[in-house]
Amino acid sequence: MSNSAQTETDFDNSAVAYNDYSLLPSGQLESQLIRLALHDCAGLTILDLGGGTGVHAREAADLGATTVDIVDLSAGMLNIAQEIEISLARKSTIRCFHADVSKPLSHLPLRHDGYDVVMANWIFSYAGSLEVLEGMFHNIVSYLKPGGRFVGVRDADPTSPALATGKYGGSCKWVKEFPGGLRYLCTLDCTTPIKFEGASLEVIYSGATEMYERFGLTHVEVVPYESAEVVQKDPEFWKLFLERPFLAIVKAVKK
């Protein structure tokens, strides 16, 4: 089975439990930082690559986005996103499309005039080769309008001691090197624990801006962790994480 097929199967099998991720400490931190990065979305169109069950897509809609299109490899997760939208009685704001975001998306009815914001949350954690990573970046910039904003979550330090204890809702049981990056087995302590295997390239988790700039993204910044309410309320709890963070929310602008 190919890596993408295995990833799809893994997330289909854990789709219901994954929606609980936002309740974990790291999930709360992530959501708050994403909201800060998105800021005011009034009247904006947004493409959410790897949007899963729609957690961040709904946040964007709550911030005023008129359209949010989710593209994800997991049909199971997209089904949950659609079910939630039905339960909210919200029509036409969030659309869901099943596809591999590392490959061309021209077969999907996405906006031909581009999007004001493109999100890419955790997709780089499944780029085990430069070819796959480049495919993801190509889709990001191809669908982002000039002057549009990029917002994404990436690995920061897969070997962080903060992932050894499970204190923040996730843990890595093993990390293995491969040429140019790291593979790891991560467990999320949701209602039903979720295990998945990730692969991240050093050009991403190191914090280097080379890849972003190569694809025409400028003003590449990490949203400060201290700006999140959960960190401000309990800095002692987050001390271990802040010493060597394992996730980062990145924002940038297309030339």
Secondary structure by P-SEA (a helix, b strand, c coil): ccaaaaaaaaaaaaaaaaaaccccaaaaaaaaaaaaaaccccbbbbbbcccccaaaaaaaaaacccbbbbbcccaaaaaaaaaaaaaacccccbbbbbccccccccccccccccccbbbbcccccccccaaaaaaaaaaaaaaccccbbbbbcccccccccccccccccbbbccccccccbbbbbbbbbcccbbbbbbbbbcccccccaaaaaaacccccccccccccccccccccccccccccccbbbbbbbcc
